[in-house]
C-alpha cells in the first residue's frame, strides 16, 4: 500500500524547522557575543548573568516583536528567517545594559531600606517632572 503522504514532505518540514531553530540560535548567540565584547564582565557571576539575560532577552523580546507585528509568515523562507534572526539579535542587545544598570543601582544602595529607595525614586520623579 502506498503512503498517503510523501516522506519528502516530512523531511522538508524537519529541515525547515531545524533551519529556523538554527537561525534563532545564531542570532541570540551573536547578540550575546556583541554584548560581552563591548562590556566585558567584571566577574564570573556577572558573566553568567550577562549570558542568561541576553539570551532570554533575545528569545522573549524577539518573540514579543514577532507576535505583536504578526511576522509569522516570514518563517516560510530563508530570507524571512534571516530577517527574524536580525529582529531577535536586536531585541537581545538592550537587556544586558538594563540588567547591569539595575544591579549597579542596587549595589550602590546595598544598606538602604526599601523606604529609602522609594523616597529616592519619588524625589527623582518629582525633579524630572519639574524640569
Secondary structure by P-SEA (a helix, b strand, c coil): ccccccaaaaaaaaaaaaaaaaaaaaaaaaaaaaaaaacccccaaaaaaaaaaaaaaaaaaaaaaaaaaccccccccaaaaaaaaaaaaaaacaaaaaaaaaaaaaaaaccccaaaaaaaaaaaaaaaaac
